[in-house]
């Protein structure tokens, strides 16, 4: 991984943000805290955890039809 950005929030406030490494290793452009990245498939596990957390809290049923929940 040539570069990454990190942000830490506490009580709703940003307390730390920093870029590490290169956004573009060919041009040696460094990563800034607000650099944009393509997330690709990394978001799937986060989505699964969020859904299962809602199920655990009783706010979502895994057998519910998505279109009924979304009111479409």
C-alpha positions in Angstrom: 0.0 0.0 0.0 1.7 3.2 -1.1 -0.3 5.6 1.1 -3.2 6.1 3.5 -5.1 8.8 5.4 -6.1 8.6 9.0 -8.7 10.6 10.9 -9.6 10.2 14.6 -12.7 11.8 16.1 -13.6 12.0 19.8 -17.0 13.2 21.1 -18.0 14.3 17.6 -14.8 16.4 17.1 -11.9 15.8 14.8 -8.8 15.5 17.0 -6.3 14.1 14.6 -5.9 13.8 10.8 -2.8 13.0 8.8 -1.8 11.5 5.4 0.9 8.9 5.2 2.9 7.8 2.1 2.2 8.6 -1.5 -1.1 9.3 -3.3 0.7 8.8 -6.5 4.0 6.9 -6.2 5.0 7.7 -9.8 5.0 11.5 -9.2 5.8 11.2 -5.5 2.7 13.2 -4.7 2.1 12.7 -0.9 -1.2 11.8 0.7 -3.0 14.7 2.4 -5.6 14.3 5.2 -8.4 15.1 2.7 -7.0 12.9 -0.2 -9.7 10.8 -2.0 -9.2 7.1 -2.3 -11.2 4.4 -4.2 -12.6 2.1 -1.6 -13.3 -0.9 -3.8 -14.5 -4.0 -1.9 -13.3 -2.8 1.5 -16.7 -1.3 2.2 -18.5 -4.6 2.1 -17.3 -5.8 5.6 -18.2 -2.4 7.1 -21.7 -2.6 5.6 -22.2 -6.2 6.9 -21.2 -5.2 10.4 -23.5 -2.2 10.3 -26.4 -4.4 9.2 -25.7 -7.0 11.8 -25.5 -4.4 14.5 -29.0 -3.1 13.5 -30.3 -6.7 13.7 -28.7 -7.1 17.1 -30.5 -3.9 18.3 -33.8 -5.2 16.9 -34.0 -2.3 14.4 -33.7 -4.5 11.3 -34.9 -8.0 10.3 -32.6 -9.9 8.0 -35.7 -11.4 6.3 -37.3 -8.0 5.6 -37.8 -7.0 2.0 -35.5 -4.1 1.1 -38.0 -2.3 -1.0 -40.5 -2.3 1.9 -37.9 -0.8 4.2 -36.9 1.8 1.6 -40.5 2.6 0.9 -40.1 2.1 -2.9 
